[in-house]
Amino acid sequence: MARKITREQNGGKEFLQTLKELAYEKGIDEELLFETIEAALISAYRRNFGSAQNVRIALSRETGAFHVFAIKTVVEEAENDITDISLAQARAINPDYAVGDVIEIEMTPANFGRIAAQTAKQVVMQRLREAERGIVYEEYMNRSADIVTGIVQRVEGRNVFVDIGRAEAVLMATEQMPTETYNYGDTLRAYIIEVKRTSRGPQIMLSRTHPGLLKKLFELQVPEMQEGVVEIKSIAREAGSRSKIAVASSEERVDPIGACVGPHYMRVQAVVDELAGEKIDIVKWSEDPATYIANSLNPAKVISVAVNEAEKVSRVIVPDYQLSLAIGKEGQNARLAAKLTGWKIDIKSESQAQELESGSEEEADMPVAPALTAEEA
């Protein structure tokens, strides 16, 4: 049987009302907040009054008053004054007590109210900060893989810190465009690649190089993408230099390339401007690997494509005068095409192809398909 003896304290209603209002505004569970304050008050009591007593501290939900209770078990003869009380002492308080009863005796110090109020305030402020961090974390966690617009606040070393509204985000050196510099006050758009929960609040990591940034920028510019008619199937990007995107349309009447380019090149130019002049090739996606590979090498013209679907390797024949264009500067065009399609692409000129021995085992496994350009596909 548990009993308790209390002594009423005055005041605290104003504090109690403020506490409830803050809990409601910040979305904090009111009872959990009360319990957290009570737990913190136990530590404050022991710290300030040097007591090793087994105590419970209650914050009245009606008056806002604080009460300290010593918790003791009734025994025949008390050997441990901290946890036990003798039967004789207990019955001096209430003759109904018996051995085994757990009783709570109020022992609230006279000046405990001030200490309790200060402790409660600290706990409330801490919980409010935690709640605010939690809200911000949930907000940006839901925006992971999205783009945000922010203002550069500072540059520390090679890392750029960006104010994105309710939080600060980091654009690390590895995620920065090699062609860009960032200064205080600059406005920039970036892609959220990761949101971590930390003790200091959410840590939001940004990128200007991620292919997702390119995808989101096109989605903002192309209404047909917002409507779900045009879709980006694949992206290959070398940030700051050149990118390729493969697009498809779910409706025959809608040209996916034309939709992305826009009237007078306005849509694609807006994306290019946002990415500091990065060149963008838009090619038509196809279910047929040979056609897709030929399209991916745009702007080069292709004569034929031989494919080995089992090993996902292909050989592409181009006119002699198109070889350097197909390969690109430092192999960039061919490299991006391979990344875009997921195929290994071997490019040969007509002259080179004619010099190869015909009927090799490799060629036998790679039937030649006539190439289709993006316009013909």
NORNOR-V463960 format. One record per backbone hydrogen bond with DSSP energy under -1.0 kcal/mol. NH is the residue of the N-H (numbers start at 1). CO is the residue of the C=O. E is the energy in kcal/mol with one decimal. If there is no record, write none. Layout:
BEGIN
nh=NH co=CO e=E
nh=NH co=CO e=E
END
This chain:
BEGIN
nh=3 co=102 e=-1.3
nh=5 co=104 e=-2.5
nh=16 co=12 e=-2.7
nh=17 co=13 e=-2.4
nh=18 co=14 e=-2.2
nh=19 co=15 e=-2.6
nh=20 co=16 e=-2.1
nh=21 co=17 e=-2.2
nh=22 co=18 e=-2.5
nh=23 co=19 e=-2.2
nh=24 co=20 e=-2.0
nh=25 co=21 e=-2.7
nh=26 co=22 e=-2.4
nh=28 co=23 e=-2.1
nh=33 co=29 e=-1.9
nh=34 co=30 e=-2.1
nh=35 co=31 e=-2.5
nh=36 co=32 e=-2.1
nh=37 co=33 e=-2.1
nh=38 co=34 e=-2.4
nh=39 co=35 e=-2.1
nh=40 co=36 e=-2.0
nh=41 co=37 e=-2.1
nh=42 co=38 e=-1.3
nh=43 co=39 e=-1.1
nh=44 co=40 e=-2.0
nh=45 co=41 e=-2.7
nh=46 co=42 e=-2.3
nh=47 co=43 e=-2.3
nh=48 co=44 e=-2.3
nh=49 co=45 e=-2.4
nh=55 co=53 e=-1.0
nh=56 co=69 e=-2.7
nh=58 co=67 e=-2.6
nh=60 co=65 e=-3.0
nh=64 co=60 e=-1.4
nh=67 co=58 e=-2.2
nh=69 co=56 e=-3.1
nh=70 co=105 e=-3.0
nh=71 co=54 e=-3.4
nh=72 co=103 e=-2.5
nh=73 co=83 e=-2.4
nh=74 co=101 e=-3.0
nh=75 co=85 e=-2.5
nh=84 co=80 e=-2.9
nh=85 co=73 e=-2.2
nh=87 co=75 e=-1.8
nh=90 co=86 e=-2.6
nh=91 co=87 e=-2.6
nh=92 co=88 e=-1.3
nh=94 co=90 e=-2.6
nh=97 co=94 e=-1.8
nh=100 co=74 e=-2.7
nh=101 co=98 e=-2.1
nh=102 co=1 e=-1.7
nh=103 co=72 e=-2.8
nh=104 co=3 e=-2.2
nh=105 co=70 e=-2.5
nh=106 co=5 e=-1.3
nh=107 co=68 e=-2.9
nh=112 co=109 e=-1.4
nh=116 co=112 e=-3.0
nh=117 co=113 e=-2.3
nh=118 co=114 e=-2.1
nh=119 co=115 e=-2.5
nh=120 co=116 e=-2.9
nh=121 co=117 e=-2.2
nh=122 co=118 e=-2.1
nh=123 co=119 e=-2.5
nh=124 co=120 e=-2.7
nh=125 co=121 e=-2.6
nh=126 co=122 e=-2.2
nh=127 co=123 e=-2.8
nh=128 co=124 e=-2.5
nh=129 co=125 e=-2.2
nh=130 co=126 e=-2.5
nh=131 co=127 e=-2.8
nh=132 co=128 e=-2.6
nh=133 co=129 e=-2.5
nh=134 co=130 e=-2.5
nh=135 co=131 e=-2.4
nh=136 co=132 e=-2.4
nh=137 co=133 e=-2.8
nh=138 co=134 e=-2.5
nh=139 co=135 e=-2.3
nh=140 co=136 e=-2.4
nh=141 co=137 e=-2.7
nh=142 co=138 e=-1.8
nh=144 co=141 e=-1.2
nh=145 co=192 e=-2.2
nh=146 co=143 e=-1.2
nh=148 co=190 e=-2.5
nh=150 co=188 e=-2.6
nh=151 co=163 e=-2.1
nh=152 co=186 e=-2.9
nh=153 co=161 e=-3.1
nh=154 co=161 e=-1.3
nh=156 co=159 e=-2.4
nh=159 co=156 e=-2.2
nh=160 co=171 e=-2.4
nh=161 co=154 e=-2.8
nh=162 co=169 e=-3.1
nh=163 co=151 e=-3.0
nh=164 co=167 e=-2.4
nh=169 co=162 e=-3.1
nh=170 co=204 e=-2.9
nh=171 co=160 e=-3.3
nh=175 co=172 e=-1.6
nh=176 co=173 e=-1.3
nh=180 co=177 e=-1.8
nh=185 co=152 e=-2.6
nh=186 co=183 e=-2.3
nh=188 co=150 e=-2.4
nh=190 co=148 e=-2.3
nh=191 co=207 e=-2.9
nh=192 co=146 e=-3.0
nh=193 co=205 e=-2.2
nh=194 co=205 e=-1.2
nh=196 co=203 e=-2.8
nh=201 co=198 e=-1.7
nh=203 co=196 e=-3.1
nh=205 co=194 e=-2.9
nh=206 co=170 e=-3.1
nh=207 co=191 e=-1.4
nh=208 co=175 e=-3.0
nh=213 co=210 e=-1.4
nh=215 co=211 e=-2.0
nh=216 co=212 e=-2.6
nh=217 co=213 e=-2.2
nh=218 co=214 e=-2.0
nh=219 co=215 e=-2.1
nh=220 co=216 e=-1.7
nh=221 co=217 e=-1.3
nh=222 co=218 e=-2.5
nh=225 co=222 e=-1.3
nh=226 co=222 e=-1.4
nh=227 co=223 e=-2.0
nh=229 co=224 e=-2.1
nh=230 co=224 e=-1.7
nh=231 co=248 e=-2.7
nh=233 co=246 e=-2.9
nh=234 co=246 e=-1.2
nh=236 co=244 e=-2.7
nh=238 co=242 e=-2.5
nh=241 co=238 e=-2.3
nh=242 co=238 e=-1.6
nh=243 co=279 e=-2.3
nh=244 co=236 e=-2.8
nh=245 co=281 e=-2.5
nh=246 co=234 e=-2.5
nh=247 co=283 e=-2.6
nh=248 co=231 e=-2.3
nh=250 co=229 e=-2.6
nh=254 co=251 e=-1.6
nh=259 co=255 e=-2.3
nh=260 co=256 e=-1.6
nh=261 co=257 e=-2.5
nh=262 co=258 e=-2.8
nh=265 co=262 e=-1.8
nh=266 co=263 e=-2.0
nh=268 co=261 e=-1.5
nh=269 co=265 e=-2.0
nh=270 co=266 e=-1.8
nh=271 co=267 e=-1.4
nh=272 co=268 e=-2.5
nh=273 co=269 e=-2.7
nh=274 co=270 e=-1.8
nh=275 co=271 e=-1.7
nh=276 co=273 e=-1.4
nh=277 co=272 e=-2.6
nh=279 co=241 e=-2.1
nh=281 co=243 e=-2.8
nh=283 co=245 e=-2.8
nh=285 co=247 e=-2.9
nh=292 co=288 e=-2.6
nh=293 co=289 e=-2.9
nh=294 co=290 e=-2.3
nh=295 co=291 e=-2.5
nh=296 co=292 e=-2.2
nh=298 co=295 e=-1.8
nh=300 co=297 e=-2.3
nh=303 co=317 e=-3.0
nh=304 co=317 e=-1.4
nh=305 co=369 e=-3.2
nh=306 co=315 e=-3.3
nh=307 co=367 e=-1.3
nh=308 co=313 e=-2.7
nh=312 co=308 e=-1.3
nh=313 co=308 e=-1.5
nh=314 co=344 e=-2.4
nh=315 co=306 e=-2.7
nh=316 co=346 e=-3.3
nh=317 co=304 e=-2.7
nh=318 co=348 e=-2.5
nh=322 co=319 e=-1.8
nh=323 co=320 e=-1.2
nh=326 co=322 e=-2.8
nh=327 co=323 e=-2.4
nh=328 co=324 e=-2.7
nh=331 co=328 e=-2.2
nh=332 co=329 e=-1.8
nh=334 co=327 e=-1.9
nh=335 co=331 e=-2.3
nh=336 co=332 e=-2.8
nh=337 co=333 e=-2.1
nh=338 co=334 e=-2.3
nh=339 co=335 e=-2.0
nh=340 co=336 e=-2.6
nh=341 co=337 e=-2.4
nh=342 co=338 e=-2.2
nh=344 co=312 e=-2.3
nh=346 co=314 e=-2.6
nh=348 co=316 e=-3.3
nh=350 co=318 e=-1.3
nh=353 co=349 e=-2.5
nh=354 co=350 e=-2.1
nh=355 co=351 e=-1.4
nh=364 co=360 e=-2.2
nh=365 co=361 e=-1.3
nh=366 co=363 e=-1.2
nh=369 co=305 e=-3.2
nh=371 co=303 e=-1.9
nh=377 co=373 e=-2.1
END
